[in-house]
Amino acid sequence: MAQEADWRSVLSDIAGRIGYSCGKSDVFSKIRASWSDIVGDGVLTRFCMPEYYEDGVLGVKANSAAAAMQFAAKKEYVLDNIRKAFPSCGIKNIIVAR
């Protein structure tokens, strides 16, 4: 039994270090699953996808410079939609990268 408790502690520590504590992975999963509703634009939904969520920042990968520019123009709209859909997620910003 003591070994099992030690393993749980180790696994919990590892999970926390890679972002699975405090529901980070849950928030990211929810955002990703609702992405088309959040973005509301079929083109951006296909060409811009969320890649990570860390410390209140959502990283979005665009597959072209044009898609990144188009997403940047809608960033506040998307950020507002995420905050409305998931008010407890604590999202502060979106970073778009190519």
C-alpha positions, 0 to 999 in steps of 0.5 A: 500500500505504501508503494501505491501511495508513493506512485500516486504522488509521483504521477501527480507531480509529473502530471502537474509539471506537464499541465494536467493539474487544475483542470488545464487539460480539461479546459483545453479539451473543451475549447478544442471540442467546441472550436467551430462554435467558438470561432464561428468561421468555417475557413478559420476553423479549418486553418487555425487550430488550438495547440496548447493552453498554459497559464491562461494563454491559448496557443493557436497554430495557423497553417498560413500567414493569411489565416494567421492575419485573418485570425488576428482580426477575430482574436477578440471575438474568439477570446470573448466567446471562450470567456462566455462559454467557459467563464471559469477557465481564466483565459487571458490571451490568445497567441497565434503562430504559424 
